[in-house]
Amino acid sequence: MKKYLLFILLISSFSFSQTLKGIIKDSITNKPLPTANVVFIKNYGGTNSNLSGNYSINIKNKLNDSLKISYTGYKPKFIALKNFKQDIDYDYNINLEILETVIEEVVIIEKQTKYTEKQKISIKKDSDIRIFGLIGCEFALRIKNVKKTKGRLKDIEIAFRRNPKANTLSKYRVKIYAIDTITRGPGEYLLNENIIISPKNKSYTYKLDIEDKKILFPEDGIFVGVELIDPDNSIKKGDIIGPGLKYTAGVDEFLTWENYRGKIWKKSKMRDLVKNKCTNLILNLTVLYKKNK
């Protein structure tokens, strides 16, 4: 009898799988969307689709939560998990709709305008600090338009610092945002395109040429975001990745915002404890303006 009871207890304590999995696709073309973010709204944690658009996430004990699915240039989608009550693997494909913005219409009008006067906008650098975030963490720097006149983006320079202990190379997604008029944080996408870079594991500046994208530089400035990603979901627990992003303590103002997998933007409050100064992401921007006659 005791053996029988023990057998029953072992069965009842066994934890079954409860997973949501499928493909994240464009709602019109059915084209898979690689590296789309999937994140819990209330709980911590999330994942991303792989290079084929496939995703898989364990929803066990999170049925009172919802998922947010987001991708550059698309409307985010929210999925309530209360309907997935069975301990099974659910096949659930997700279609995202393209985000149409007023900014895109303005860019089309401005394509014929000639911008030839070049100016480099650099953040004041006092010292540098190496920052390593979790997969899915995004840091965005506000870059002010010092001329207060409309321009066009030419290139972005991102500062990286070598991680001597790294056994896995980092990959980053670069995003460009307008400034939200209410929160003053990152707002609408200025570039509805998925740009992924693979920097070398050394201390250097990575230059990304975007002149052909014809992206306007508003009078209010922009945010440039850099997100650490794992496109093929190959990074394992214990892996050490590099290079890391560089921060500086040479600015007396918090200009950097951060989020996790497109969840909620928050202004970064990191300080250099030695110099008691604000720390900000190190990014340089080259802007083209209309040449004065």
N, C-alpha and C positions, 0 to 999 in steps of 0.2 A: 504493500500500500504506500509506503514512504517513497519507493522508487517511482510509482505512478504519479504521485503528487509532484515530485521533483521534475518529472518529464513535462507536466502541465505548466509548471512555473517557467521552465526554460522556453517553452513555446510562446507564452504570453509576454515574456520580456524581450522577445526577438523584435528588432526594429526593421520594419519594411521600408523599401525605397518610396520616396514621394518626390518626384522630379518633374520639372517642366522642361521640355526640350523641343527643338524644331529649327526652322530657318527664319531669319529676319530678312525681309525682302522689300524692294521698291513696290509700292501698291499698283503702279501702272505698268512698269516693264517686267515685273517679277524678277528683276536682277537681284542676286544676293547682296546684302550690305555687310562687308567685313568689318570687324572691330566695333560694332555697335555696342553701346553700353547697356547693361541690364543691372538694375540696382534696387534694393529694398528701400521703401520710403521711410518706414519707422525703424526698422532694424538696421544694423551695420552689415555690410557685405554686398557682394555683387559679382558680376563676371562680364565678359564681352563675347560677342560672336567671333568665330575664327575666320580665316581667310576665305572660307566657302560660305560664310553667313550662318553657320550652325552655332547654336548656343545650347547650354544645358545648365540648369541651376536647381539646387536642392531646396525645396520649400517646406521641408519637414518642420513642424512647430511654428510656422510663420503664416498660418491661414488668416490671421487677423490683420495682415499687412497687405500692401500692394507693390507691384513692380513698376518701375519707370524705365521705358526703353527709349533711348535717344541716339541720334546720329547727326553728324554735321550736315546742315542744310535741310533737315527733315523735322516735321512736327513730332514732338515726343508723344508716346502712347503710354497709358496707364492701365494696368491689369489688376483687378481685385482677385486675391487668392482664395477667398472664402468659398468659391465654387469648386475648388480642387481638393475635395475632402478625402478621397480614397487613397490608400497606400499603394499607389501604382506610378508608373512613368507615363506622364501625359505627353502626347505628341501635339504641339501647339505652335503652328507657324504664325508669324507676326508680320503684318504689312504696315509700312510707314509711308506717310504722304509727304511729298516735297513741300518745303516751306517757301512760299512766294512772298517776297518782301518789297517794300517801296524802294529800298536802297538799290535793288537790282535794276529797277526802271531808271533810276538816276544815273547809274553806271553806264547803261546803254546810251543815254543821251550824251554823256560826257566823253565817250570813246574817241571822238574826233578832235577833242581839245588837245592842244600841244602843251606839254609840261616839260620844260628843259632846264630850269634852274635847280641845281642839286643842293640839298642840305642834309647833313647827318645829325641826327638827334641821339645823344648818348646820355645815359644815366651817370651821375657823378659817382665815381668808384673810389672808395677810401680803403677798403680791405675786401677780401673775398672769403666766403663761407661755402662749403660744399653741402648741398641739400639732397637727400635721397628720400623720395616719397614712396608710398605703396603703389602697386599697379592700379591705375585708374585715377590717381591723384593728378589734378591739373592746377597749375599756377599761372595766373594772368597778370601782366604788368600794364598799368595805365601809362600811356605815352602821350604827353601833352603836345598840342600843336602850338609851338611858341610863336609862330607867325600869325595865328588866328585867321588864316585864310586857307581856302580849300587847296589841296594838293593831290598827288597820286603816289602810292607806295612803290618804291623801287626794289628794296631788299631788306631783309631782317637778319641781324647777326645775334646768335644765341651763344652765351658763354658756358662752356662745359669744363668740368674738372675731373681729372683721372681718379679712378678708384683702383688702387694697387692690388686689392684683394679680389677683384671681380673675376668671376668665372663665366659670366653671361653678359652679352652686349645689350645695352639699353636701346629701346626704340621709343620715339616720341611722336605725338601728333601735334601739329601746329595749327592754331585757330586764330582768326581775326574777328574782333567784335567791335560794334559801335558802343558808345557809352550810354547806358540806360539813363533816361532823363529823371527817373524817380529815385532809384537806388544809388545811382552814380557808379554802379558796378558794371560788369560785362553785360551787354544787351543783345541786340540782333547780330546775326552773322553778317560780316561784310564779304565773306568768301564762302559760298556753299560748296566746298570741295574738301575731300578727305586728303590732307597732306601728311604723309608719314616720313620721318627722317631716321636714319641709322647713323648716329655720330660715332666716331672712333673713341676708344677708351683712352683718351689723353686730355691734357689741359690745353684747350684751344678755343677758337671762336668758329662756329659753324655758320656759313653764309648761305642764306636761302634767297635766291633771285625770284622775285614775284612780279617783275615789271610787266610781263606779258599778261598778267591777270587783270590789269586795268582797275585796281582797287583804289577807290577814292580815300583820301585822308581828310576827314571832316574837320571843321574849325574847332570842334570840341575835343579832338584827339581820338584815340582808339585804345583798345586793350589787345595785347597779343598773348594768347594762351599757349602753354606747353604742357601736354598731358603724357604721362608715362603709360605706355600700353604694352600688351602682350598679344600680338596679332594672331599667333597660332596656338595660344594657350599652352606654351611649352615650359614656362618658368615654374619650377617646383619650390616647395617650402625648403628653405635653407640655401637656395641659390643666392649668390652675391652679384649684383648687377652694376654696371658702370658704362659710361661715365655718369656723374651726377650733375645737376644744374648748379650754377654759381649764383650766389647772392652777395650783395654788398651792404655794408653798414654805413655808407657815406651819405645817406639822405635823411633829413629830419622830417619825413612824412611817409606814412604807409601808403604805398602805391600798388601793392600786390594783393590780389584776391585769390582765393583758392576754393576748390570744391572736390567732391569724390564722385566720379562717374556721372557727371552732369546733374548731381542731386540738388544742392543749394549752394549758391555763391556766398562766401563770407570774406570779409576783409581780414587779411593776415595781420597778426599782432606780434610777429616774431621780432625780437630785439637782440642786438649784440650786447650780451651781458657785461662785457669788458668796457665798451665805449658808451653803453647805454643809448644806442642809436637804433632807429628803425632799420630793418633789413628788407631789401627788395631784390627781386629777380634782376639779373644783369642782361639787358637786351639793348641793342642799338638798332636804329631805324634810319634808312636813307629815304628821303622824300623828294619828289620832284614837284616844283611849283611853276606857275606861269612866269615866264621871264618878264621883268619890268621893262617897259619901253623907254 
